[in-house]
Amino acid sequence: MSETTKTYLRPIDRDGLLKFAASGKENPERRGTNKVHTVMQGQFRSWSFVGIHNPVVVDEPLHLFGENTAPAPGEIVLSALGGCLGVGITAIATHRQVKLSRLEIFLEADIGNTAAWGAGGAERLPADMGFKEIRVKVEIEGDAPRAELDDIVQKANYYSPVANTMRNPIPFSISTVEGA
């Protein structure tokens, strides 16, 4: 008779999570600031510097005049969403003391660029461009009933900062740097 050993994903610090959550209750309007510095490298390849980390490299595929050396901008956006949902699912599972043995997130969205980035393509309004629908599927396994795992996923979606940034209109400004 063989015995199956169940392995779980590496956990996060539950006590730290509870302290972080308590500080959010004390000051619900608290905000941090994310900062990224993007530098074009030539053609459509760019490096985005985030803190002390290696740069996030972005490119376009060959059919969009890039070198196809890295994910496209829309793929990076979906990666950010997948990462944020994964963080939320892990945090909620940790809060509920549910150990996860598997968590995989599959994301897809249809995007068009008939405006050719505003460089002579079709005349389009901002509302006509970008993702029209984002589809996410989550494979999750752990030491909780399916209904609780499903609830963890739905709650993570509800509270995801990145998902809510995509769902909700936000003020957006862009300007050129003086003297550059």
PyMOL CGO cylinders between C-alpha atoms (Angstrom):
from pymol import cmd
from pymol.cgo import CYLINDER

trace = [
    CYLINDER, 0.00, 0.00, 0.00, 1.49, 3.36, -1.02, 0.3, 1, 1, 1, 1, 1, 1,
    CYLINDER, 1.49, 3.36, -1.02, 0.95, 6.54, 0.89, 0.3, 1, 1, 1, 1, 1, 1,
    CYLINDER, 0.95, 6.54, 0.89, 0.42, 9.89, -0.83, 0.3, 1, 1, 1, 1, 1, 1,
    CYLINDER, 0.42, 9.89, -0.83, 2.06, 12.91, 0.71, 0.3, 1, 1, 1, 1, 1, 1,
    CYLINDER, 2.06, 12.91, 0.71, 0.30, 16.20, 0.10, 0.3, 1, 1, 1, 1, 1, 1,
    CYLINDER, 0.30, 16.20, 0.10, 2.54, 19.23, -0.31, 0.3, 1, 1, 1, 1, 1, 1,
    CYLINDER, 2.54, 19.23, -0.31, 1.41, 22.79, 0.15, 0.3, 1, 1, 1, 1, 1, 1,
    CYLINDER, 1.41, 22.79, 0.15, 2.56, 26.06, -1.37, 0.3, 1, 1, 1, 1, 1, 1,
    CYLINDER, 2.56, 26.06, -1.37, 5.05, 28.05, 0.71, 0.3, 1, 1, 1, 1, 1, 1,
    CYLINDER, 5.05, 28.05, 0.71, 2.96, 30.06, 3.21, 0.3, 1, 1, 1, 1, 1, 1,
    CYLINDER, 2.96, 30.06, 3.21, 3.06, 33.78, 3.99, 0.3, 1, 1, 1, 1, 1, 1,
    CYLINDER, 3.06, 33.78, 3.99, 3.45, 35.26, 7.48, 0.3, 1, 1, 1, 1, 1, 1,
    CYLINDER, 3.45, 35.26, 7.48, -0.11, 35.06, 8.89, 0.3, 1, 1, 1, 1, 1, 1,
    CYLINDER, -0.11, 35.06, 8.89, 0.71, 37.22, 11.95, 0.3, 1, 1, 1, 1, 1, 1,
    CYLINDER, 0.71, 37.22, 11.95, 2.17, 39.89, 9.68, 0.3, 1, 1, 1, 1, 1, 1,
    CYLINDER, 2.17, 39.89, 9.68, -0.92, 39.68, 7.48, 0.3, 1, 1, 1, 1, 1, 1,
    CYLINDER, -0.92, 39.68, 7.48, -3.20, 40.17, 10.50, 0.3, 1, 1, 1, 1, 1, 1,
    CYLINDER, -3.20, 40.17, 10.50, -1.18, 43.23, 11.61, 0.3, 1, 1, 1, 1, 1, 1,
    CYLINDER, -1.18, 43.23, 11.61, -1.33, 44.67, 8.09, 0.3, 1, 1, 1, 1, 1, 1,
    CYLINDER, -1.33, 44.67, 8.09, -5.10, 44.11, 8.00, 0.3, 1, 1, 1, 1, 1, 1,
    CYLINDER, -5.10, 44.11, 8.00, -5.54, 45.76, 11.42, 0.3, 1, 1, 1, 1, 1, 1,
    CYLINDER, -5.54, 45.76, 11.42, -3.60, 48.84, 10.28, 0.3, 1, 1, 1, 1, 1, 1,
    CYLINDER, -3.60, 48.84, 10.28, -5.94, 49.05, 7.26, 0.3, 1, 1, 1, 1, 1, 1,
    CYLINDER, -5.94, 49.05, 7.26, -8.94, 49.03, 9.59, 0.3, 1, 1, 1, 1, 1, 1,
    CYLINDER, -8.94, 49.03, 9.59, -7.37, 51.81, 11.67, 0.3, 1, 1, 1, 1, 1, 1,
    CYLINDER, -7.37, 51.81, 11.67, -6.72, 53.98, 8.60, 0.3, 1, 1, 1, 1, 1, 1,
    CYLINDER, -6.72, 53.98, 8.60, -8.84, 52.84, 5.64, 0.3, 1, 1, 1, 1, 1, 1,
    CYLINDER, -8.84, 52.84, 5.64, -7.81, 55.84, 3.51, 0.3, 1, 1, 1, 1, 1, 1,
    CYLINDER, -7.81, 55.84, 3.51, -4.07, 55.06, 3.73, 0.3, 1, 1, 1, 1, 1, 1,
    CYLINDER, -4.07, 55.06, 3.73, -2.39, 54.87, 0.32, 0.3, 1, 1, 1, 1, 1, 1,
    CYLINDER, -2.39, 54.87, 0.32, 1.02, 53.95, -0.97, 0.3, 1, 1, 1, 1, 1, 1,
    CYLINDER, 1.02, 53.95, -0.97, 2.52, 55.05, -4.27, 0.3, 1, 1, 1, 1, 1, 1,
    CYLINDER, 2.52, 55.05, -4.27, 3.80, 52.70, -6.95, 0.3, 1, 1, 1, 1, 1, 1,
    CYLINDER, 3.80, 52.70, -6.95, 6.54, 54.20, -9.13, 0.3, 1, 1, 1, 1, 1, 1,
    CYLINDER, 6.54, 54.20, -9.13, 7.94, 52.87, -12.40, 0.3, 1, 1, 1, 1, 1, 1,
    CYLINDER, 7.94, 52.87, -12.40, 10.50, 54.47, -14.74, 0.3, 1, 1, 1, 1, 1, 1,
    CYLINDER, 10.50, 54.47, -14.74, 10.27, 53.20, -18.34, 0.3, 1, 1, 1, 1, 1, 1,
    CYLINDER, 10.27, 53.20, -18.34, 13.12, 53.71, -20.82, 0.3, 1, 1, 1, 1, 1, 1,
    CYLINDER, 13.12, 53.71, -20.82, 12.76, 52.83, -24.51, 0.3, 1, 1, 1, 1, 1, 1,
    CYLINDER, 12.76, 52.83, -24.51, 15.66, 50.72, -25.83, 0.3, 1, 1, 1, 1, 1, 1,
    CYLINDER, 15.66, 50.72, -25.83, 14.91, 50.98, -29.56, 0.3, 1, 1, 1, 1, 1, 1,
    CYLINDER, 14.91, 50.98, -29.56, 12.12, 49.77, -31.79, 0.3, 1, 1, 1, 1, 1, 1,
    CYLINDER, 12.12, 49.77, -31.79, 9.31, 48.90, -29.33, 0.3, 1, 1, 1, 1, 1, 1,
    CYLINDER, 9.31, 48.90, -29.33, 11.50, 47.30, -26.64, 0.3, 1, 1, 1, 1, 1, 1,
    CYLINDER, 11.50, 47.30, -26.64, 11.48, 49.01, -23.25, 0.3, 1, 1, 1, 1, 1, 1,
    CYLINDER, 11.48, 49.01, -23.25, 12.85, 48.50, -19.77, 0.3, 1, 1, 1, 1, 1, 1,
    CYLINDER, 12.85, 48.50, -19.77, 10.70, 49.49, -16.82, 0.3, 1, 1, 1, 1, 1, 1,
    CYLINDER, 10.70, 49.49, -16.82, 12.61, 49.99, -13.60, 0.3, 1, 1, 1, 1, 1, 1,
    CYLINDER, 12.61, 49.99, -13.60, 10.74, 49.22, -10.39, 0.3, 1, 1, 1, 1, 1, 1,
    CYLINDER, 10.74, 49.22, -10.39, 12.67, 49.85, -7.18, 0.3, 1, 1, 1, 1, 1, 1,
    CYLINDER, 12.67, 49.85, -7.18, 15.80, 47.73, -6.85, 0.3, 1, 1, 1, 1, 1, 1,
    CYLINDER, 15.80, 47.73, -6.85, 14.53, 44.91, -9.10, 0.3, 1, 1, 1, 1, 1, 1,
    CYLINDER, 14.53, 44.91, -9.10, 15.74, 43.84, -12.50, 0.3, 1, 1, 1, 1, 1, 1,
    CYLINDER, 15.74, 43.84, -12.50, 13.88, 45.77, -15.18, 0.3, 1, 1, 1, 1, 1, 1,
    CYLINDER, 13.88, 45.77, -15.18, 10.59, 44.51, -16.53, 0.3, 1, 1, 1, 1, 1, 1,
    CYLINDER, 10.59, 44.51, -16.53, 11.24, 44.09, -20.24, 0.3, 1, 1, 1, 1, 1, 1,
    CYLINDER, 11.24, 44.09, -20.24, 8.42, 44.79, -22.69, 0.3, 1, 1, 1, 1, 1, 1,
    CYLINDER, 8.42, 44.79, -22.69, 8.43, 44.38, -26.46, 0.3, 1, 1, 1, 1, 1, 1,
    CYLINDER, 8.43, 44.38, -26.46, 5.97, 43.86, -29.29, 0.3, 1, 1, 1, 1, 1, 1,
    CYLINDER, 5.97, 43.86, -29.29, 5.68, 40.77, -31.48, 0.3, 1, 1, 1, 1, 1, 1,
    CYLINDER, 5.68, 40.77, -31.48, 7.22, 40.73, -34.94, 0.3, 1, 1, 1, 1, 1, 1,
    CYLINDER, 7.22, 40.73, -34.94, 3.89, 41.38, -36.68, 0.3, 1, 1, 1, 1, 1, 1,
    CYLINDER, 3.89, 41.38, -36.68, 3.63, 44.64, -34.68, 0.3, 1, 1, 1, 1, 1, 1,
    CYLINDER, 3.63, 44.64, -34.68, 7.19, 45.72, -35.62, 0.3, 1, 1, 1, 1, 1, 1,
    CYLINDER, 7.19, 45.72, -35.62, 8.84, 44.63, -32.39, 0.3, 1, 1, 1, 1, 1, 1,
    CYLINDER, 8.84, 44.63, -32.39, 11.60, 42.10, -31.90, 0.3, 1, 1, 1, 1, 1, 1,
    CYLINDER, 11.60, 42.10, -31.90, 9.44, 39.65, -29.90, 0.3, 1, 1, 1, 1, 1, 1,
    CYLINDER, 9.44, 39.65, -29.90, 12.10, 39.47, -27.16, 0.3, 1, 1, 1, 1, 1, 1,
    CYLINDER, 12.10, 39.47, -27.16, 9.67, 39.92, -24.27, 0.3, 1, 1, 1, 1, 1, 1,
    CYLINDER, 9.67, 39.92, -24.27, 5.93, 40.04, -23.50, 0.3, 1, 1, 1, 1, 1, 1,
    CYLINDER, 5.93, 40.04, -23.50, 3.79, 42.73, -25.13, 0.3, 1, 1, 1, 1, 1, 1,
    CYLINDER, 3.79, 42.73, -25.13, 2.32, 45.56, -23.02, 0.3, 1, 1, 1, 1, 1, 1,
    CYLINDER, 2.32, 45.56, -23.02, -1.14, 43.95, -22.87, 0.3, 1, 1, 1, 1, 1, 1,
    CYLINDER, -1.14, 43.95, -22.87, 0.41, 40.68, -21.72, 0.3, 1, 1, 1, 1, 1, 1,
    CYLINDER, 0.41, 40.68, -21.72, 2.24, 42.55, -18.95, 0.3, 1, 1, 1, 1, 1, 1,
    CYLINDER, 2.24, 42.55, -18.95, -1.09, 44.07, -17.87, 0.3, 1, 1, 1, 1, 1, 1,
    CYLINDER, -1.09, 44.07, -17.87, -2.62, 40.59, -17.66, 0.3, 1, 1, 1, 1, 1, 1,
    CYLINDER, -2.62, 40.59, -17.66, 0.47, 39.41, -15.76, 0.3, 1, 1, 1, 1, 1, 1,
    CYLINDER, 0.47, 39.41, -15.76, -0.09, 42.18, -13.21, 0.3, 1, 1, 1, 1, 1, 1,
    CYLINDER, -0.09, 42.18, -13.21, -3.71, 41.12, -12.84, 0.3, 1, 1, 1, 1, 1, 1,
    CYLINDER, -3.71, 41.12, -12.84, -2.75, 37.46, -12.43, 0.3, 1, 1, 1, 1, 1, 1,
    CYLINDER, -2.75, 37.46, -12.43, -0.15, 38.37, -9.83, 0.3, 1, 1, 1, 1, 1, 1,
    CYLINDER, -0.15, 38.37, -9.83, -2.57, 40.56, -7.89, 0.3, 1, 1, 1, 1, 1, 1,
    CYLINDER, -2.57, 40.56, -7.89, -5.28, 37.89, -7.90, 0.3, 1, 1, 1, 1, 1, 1,
    CYLINDER, -5.28, 37.89, -7.90, -2.72, 35.31, -6.77, 0.3, 1, 1, 1, 1, 1, 1,
    CYLINDER, -2.72, 35.31, -6.77, -1.67, 37.56, -3.88, 0.3, 1, 1, 1, 1, 1, 1,
    CYLINDER, -1.67, 37.56, -3.88, -5.29, 38.10, -2.88, 0.3, 1, 1, 1, 1, 1, 1,
    CYLINDER, -5.29, 38.10, -2.88, -6.19, 34.42, -3.05, 0.3, 1, 1, 1, 1, 1, 1,
    CYLINDER, -6.19, 34.42, -3.05, -3.12, 33.54, -0.98, 0.3, 1, 1, 1, 1, 1, 1,
    CYLINDER, -3.12, 33.54, -0.98, -3.87, 36.25, 1.60, 0.3, 1, 1, 1, 1, 1, 1,
    CYLINDER, -3.87, 36.25, 1.60, -7.52, 35.24, 2.02, 0.3, 1, 1, 1, 1, 1, 1,
    CYLINDER, -7.52, 35.24, 2.02, -6.63, 31.55, 2.24, 0.3, 1, 1, 1, 1, 1, 1,
    CYLINDER, -6.63, 31.55, 2.24, -3.98, 32.40, 4.86, 0.3, 1, 1, 1, 1, 1, 1,
    CYLINDER, -3.98, 32.40, 4.86, -6.46, 34.51, 6.83, 0.3, 1, 1, 1, 1, 1, 1,
    CYLINDER, -6.46, 34.51, 6.83, -8.93, 31.60, 6.83, 0.3, 1, 1, 1, 1, 1, 1,
    CYLINDER, -8.93, 31.60, 6.83, -6.14, 29.16, 7.67, 0.3, 1, 1, 1, 1, 1, 1,
    CYLINDER, -6.14, 29.16, 7.67, -6.66, 27.25, 4.43, 0.3, 1, 1, 1, 1, 1, 1,
    CYLINDER, -6.66, 27.25, 4.43, -3.47, 25.65, 3.11, 0.3, 1, 1, 1, 1, 1, 1,
    CYLINDER, -3.47, 25.65, 3.11, -3.22, 25.73, -0.68, 0.3, 1, 1, 1, 1, 1, 1,
    CYLINDER, -3.22, 25.73, -0.68, -1.55, 22.93, -2.59, 0.3, 1, 1, 1, 1, 1, 1,
    CYLINDER, -1.55, 22.93, -2.59, -2.11, 24.38, -6.07, 0.3, 1, 1, 1, 1, 1, 1,
    CYLINDER, -2.11, 24.38, -6.07, -2.88, 27.80, -7.45, 0.3, 1, 1, 1, 1, 1, 1,
    CYLINDER, -2.88, 27.80, -7.45, -2.70, 28.57, -11.16, 0.3, 1, 1, 1, 1, 1, 1,
    CYLINDER, -2.70, 28.57, -11.16, -4.34, 31.50, -12.89, 0.3, 1, 1, 1, 1, 1, 1,
    CYLINDER, -4.34, 31.50, -12.89, -5.04, 31.59, -16.62, 0.3, 1, 1, 1, 1, 1, 1,
    CYLINDER, -5.04, 31.59, -16.62, -5.86, 34.97, -18.15, 0.3, 1, 1, 1, 1, 1, 1,
    CYLINDER, -5.86, 34.97, -18.15, -6.82, 36.05, -21.63, 0.3, 1, 1, 1, 1, 1, 1,
    CYLINDER, -6.82, 36.05, -21.63, -8.24, 39.16, -23.26, 0.3, 1, 1, 1, 1, 1, 1,
    CYLINDER, -8.24, 39.16, -23.26, -8.88, 40.21, -26.82, 0.3, 1, 1, 1, 1, 1, 1,
    CYLINDER, -8.88, 40.21, -26.82, -7.22, 43.44, -27.89, 0.3, 1, 1, 1, 1, 1, 1,
    CYLINDER, -7.22, 43.44, -27.89, -7.18, 45.32, -31.17, 0.3, 1, 1, 1, 1, 1, 1,
    CYLINDER, -7.18, 45.32, -31.17, -4.89, 48.01, -32.48, 0.3, 1, 1, 1, 1, 1, 1,
    CYLINDER, -4.89, 48.01, -32.48, -6.66, 49.21, -35.60, 0.3, 1, 1, 1, 1, 1, 1,
    CYLINDER, -6.66, 49.21, -35.60, -5.71, 52.80, -34.68, 0.3, 1, 1, 1, 1, 1, 1,
    CYLINDER, -5.71, 52.80, -34.68, -2.01, 51.78, -35.03, 0.3, 1, 1, 1, 1, 1, 1,
    CYLINDER, -2.01, 51.78, -35.03, -1.24, 53.65, -31.77, 0.3, 1, 1, 1, 1, 1, 1,
    CYLINDER, -1.24, 53.65, -31.77, -2.64, 56.84, -33.35, 0.3, 1, 1, 1, 1, 1, 1,
    CYLINDER, -2.64, 56.84, -33.35, -0.04, 56.74, -36.12, 0.3, 1, 1, 1, 1, 1, 1,
    CYLINDER, -0.04, 56.74, -36.12, -2.34, 56.85, -39.14, 0.3, 1, 1, 1, 1, 1, 1,
    CYLINDER, -2.34, 56.85, -39.14, -4.63, 53.89, -38.45, 0.3, 1, 1, 1, 1, 1, 1,
    CYLINDER, -4.63, 53.89, -38.45, -8.40, 53.84, -38.07, 0.3, 1, 1, 1, 1, 1, 1,
    CYLINDER, -8.40, 53.84, -38.07, -9.93, 56.81, -36.28, 0.3, 1, 1, 1, 1, 1, 1,
    CYLINDER, -9.93, 56.81, -36.28, -10.96, 55.38, -32.90, 0.3, 1, 1, 1, 1, 1, 1,
    CYLINDER, -10.96, 55.38, -32.90, -12.23, 56.78, -29.62, 0.3, 1, 1, 1, 1, 1, 1,
    CYLINDER, -12.23, 56.78, -29.62, -10.51, 55.75, -26.38, 0.3, 1, 1, 1, 1, 1, 1,
    CYLINDER, -10.51, 55.75, -26.38, -13.59, 53.69, -25.40, 0.3, 1, 1, 1, 1, 1, 1,
    CYLINDER, -13.59, 53.69, -25.40, -13.18, 51.69, -28.64, 0.3, 1, 1, 1, 1, 1, 1,
    CYLINDER, -13.18, 51.69, -28.64, -9.64, 50.56, -27.81, 0.3, 1, 1, 1, 1, 1, 1,
    CYLINDER, -9.64, 50.56, -27.81, -8.08, 48.28, -25.24, 0.3, 1, 1, 1, 1, 1, 1,
    CYLINDER, -8.08, 48.28, -25.24, -9.37, 45.06, -23.79, 0.3, 1, 1, 1, 1, 1, 1,
    CYLINDER, -9.37, 45.06, -23.79, -13.08, 44.54, -24.29, 0.3, 1, 1, 1, 1, 1, 1,
    CYLINDER, -13.08, 44.54, -24.29, -13.35, 41.57, -21.94, 0.3, 1, 1, 1, 1, 1, 1,
    CYLINDER, -13.35, 41.57, -21.94, -10.92, 39.85, -19.62, 0.3, 1, 1, 1, 1, 1, 1,
    CYLINDER, -10.92, 39.85, -19.62, -11.43, 36.15, -18.95, 0.3, 1, 1, 1, 1, 1, 1,
    CYLINDER, -11.43, 36.15, -18.95, -9.79, 34.54, -15.92, 0.3, 1, 1, 1, 1, 1, 1,
    CYLINDER, -9.79, 34.54, -15.92, -9.83, 30.89, -14.86, 0.3, 1, 1, 1, 1, 1, 1,
    CYLINDER, -9.83, 30.89, -14.86, -8.36, 29.77, -11.57, 0.3, 1, 1, 1, 1, 1, 1,
    CYLINDER, -8.36, 29.77, -11.57, -7.18, 26.27, -10.71, 0.3, 1, 1, 1, 1, 1, 1,
    CYLINDER, -7.18, 26.27, -10.71, -7.09, 26.05, -6.93, 0.3, 1, 1, 1, 1, 1, 1,
    CYLINDER, -7.09, 26.05, -6.93, -6.64, 23.12, -4.58, 0.3, 1, 1, 1, 1, 1, 1,
    CYLINDER, -6.64, 23.12, -4.58, -6.22, 23.06, -0.83, 0.3, 1, 1, 1, 1, 1, 1,
    CYLINDER, -6.22, 23.06, -0.83, -7.44, 21.67, 2.43, 0.3, 1, 1, 1, 1, 1, 1,
    CYLINDER, -7.44, 21.67, 2.43, -10.89, 23.26, 2.23, 0.3, 1, 1, 1, 1, 1, 1,
    CYLINDER, -10.89, 23.26, 2.23, -14.16, 22.27, 0.56, 0.3, 1, 1, 1, 1, 1, 1,
    CYLINDER, -14.16, 22.27, 0.56, -14.68, 23.37, -3.06, 0.3, 1, 1, 1, 1, 1, 1,
    CYLINDER, -14.68, 23.37, -3.06, -17.31, 25.95, -2.00, 0.3, 1, 1, 1, 1, 1, 1,
    CYLINDER, -17.31, 25.95, -2.00, -14.82, 27.67, 0.31, 0.3, 1, 1, 1, 1, 1, 1,
    CYLINDER, -14.82, 27.67, 0.31, -12.07, 27.63, -2.31, 0.3, 1, 1, 1, 1, 1, 1,
    CYLINDER, -12.07, 27.63, -2.31, -14.53, 29.17, -4.81, 0.3, 1, 1, 1, 1, 1, 1,
    CYLINDER, -14.53, 29.17, -4.81, -15.48, 31.83, -2.25, 0.3, 1, 1, 1, 1, 1, 1,
    CYLINDER, -15.48, 31.83, -2.25, -11.79, 32.66, -1.66, 0.3, 1, 1, 1, 1, 1, 1,
    CYLINDER, -11.79, 32.66, -1.66, -11.34, 33.23, -5.40, 0.3, 1, 1, 1, 1, 1, 1,
    CYLINDER, -11.34, 33.23, -5.40, -14.46, 35.43, -5.66, 0.3, 1, 1, 1, 1, 1, 1,
    CYLINDER, -14.46, 35.43, -5.66, -13.47, 37.49, -2.62, 0.3, 1, 1, 1, 1, 1, 1,
    CYLINDER, -13.47, 37.49, -2.62, -9.95, 37.98, -4.01, 0.3, 1, 1, 1, 1, 1, 1,
    CYLINDER, -9.95, 37.98, -4.01, -11.48, 39.22, -7.27, 0.3, 1, 1, 1, 1, 1, 1,
    CYLINDER, -11.48, 39.22, -7.27, -13.76, 41.62, -5.38, 0.3, 1, 1, 1, 1, 1, 1,
    CYLINDER, -13.76, 41.62, -5.38, -10.89, 43.14, -3.37, 0.3, 1, 1, 1, 1, 1, 1,
    CYLINDER, -10.89, 43.14, -3.37, -8.11, 43.04, -6.00, 0.3, 1, 1, 1, 1, 1, 1,
    CYLINDER, -8.11, 43.04, -6.00, -6.54, 46.50, -6.43, 0.3, 1, 1, 1, 1, 1, 1,
    CYLINDER, -6.54, 46.50, -6.43, -5.44, 45.70, -9.99, 0.3, 1, 1, 1, 1, 1, 1,
    CYLINDER, -5.44, 45.70, -9.99, -8.79, 44.16, -11.01, 0.3, 1, 1, 1, 1, 1, 1,
    CYLINDER, -8.79, 44.16, -11.01, -10.62, 47.17, -9.58, 0.3, 1, 1, 1, 1, 1, 1,
    CYLINDER, -10.62, 47.17, -9.58, -8.26, 49.57, -11.36, 0.3, 1, 1, 1, 1, 1, 1,
    CYLINDER, -8.26, 49.57, -11.36, -9.22, 47.84, -14.61, 0.3, 1, 1, 1, 1, 1, 1,
    CYLINDER, -9.22, 47.84, -14.61, -12.94, 47.73, -13.81, 0.3, 1, 1, 1, 1, 1, 1,
    CYLINDER, -12.94, 47.73, -13.81, -13.41, 51.26, -12.55, 0.3, 1, 1, 1, 1, 1, 1,
    CYLINDER, -13.41, 51.26, -12.55, -12.72, 54.49, -14.37, 0.3, 1, 1, 1, 1, 1, 1,
    CYLINDER, -12.72, 54.49, -14.37, -9.96, 56.47, -12.64, 0.3, 1, 1, 1, 1, 1, 1,
    CYLINDER, -9.96, 56.47, -12.64, -8.48, 59.92, -13.25, 0.3, 1, 1, 1, 1, 1, 1,
    CYLINDER, -8.48, 59.92, -13.25, -5.57, 59.64, -15.66, 0.3, 1, 1, 1, 1, 1, 1,
    CYLINDER, -5.57, 59.64, -15.66, -3.15, 62.39, -16.60, 0.3, 1, 1, 1, 1, 1, 1,
    CYLINDER, -3.15, 62.39, -16.60, -0.13, 62.53, -18.89, 0.3, 1, 1, 1, 1, 1, 1,
    CYLINDER, -0.13, 62.53, -18.89, 2.24, 65.39, -19.62, 0.3, 1, 1, 1, 1, 1, 1,
    CYLINDER, 2.24, 65.39, -19.62, 5.70, 66.04, -20.98, 0.3, 1, 1, 1, 1, 1, 1,
    CYLINDER, 5.70, 66.04, -20.98, 8.64, 66.84, -18.72, 0.3, 1, 1, 1, 1, 1, 1,
    CYLINDER, 8.64, 66.84, -18.72, 9.72, 70.48, -18.87, 0.3, 1, 1, 1, 1, 1, 1,
    CYLINDER, 9.72, 70.48, -18.87, 13.20, 71.08, -20.29, 0.3, 1, 1, 1, 1, 1, 1,
    CYLINDER, 13.20, 71.08, -20.29, 13.77, 67.57, -21.57, 0.3, 1, 1, 1, 1, 1, 1,
]
cmd.load_cgo(trace, "trace")
